[in-house]
Amino acid sequence: MHNDSLRILGLLPNDLDLRSGLVSDMQEKFEDVYSDILFETAIPWRSKVNEVATHGTNIMEYDGAADAASYYLNLADEVVERSRVATAA
């Protein structure tokens, strides 16, 4: 059984090691193929995210000033905006 009303809100590139040239190549290919559903926000690898997991909390409580927190806030804004558009459609 499948859900005909299910829609993909977007694809999220995450845990990206931006030091790798391979990641840049993959991002370009994703943009070429999935540009219509790819989130503008991408989440790079950050040690703070790993620390949060071991402390059983979230990035905002653990260190809301960390750059990792800003990536997740940007993603949240984008999800809210896309949700509004999807609901209106």
ABEGO torsion letter per residue (X at the ends): XBBAABBBAEBBBBGBBAABAAAAAAAAAAAAAAAAABBABBBBBBAAAAAAAAAGBBAAAABAABAAAAAAAAAAAAAAAAAAAAAAX
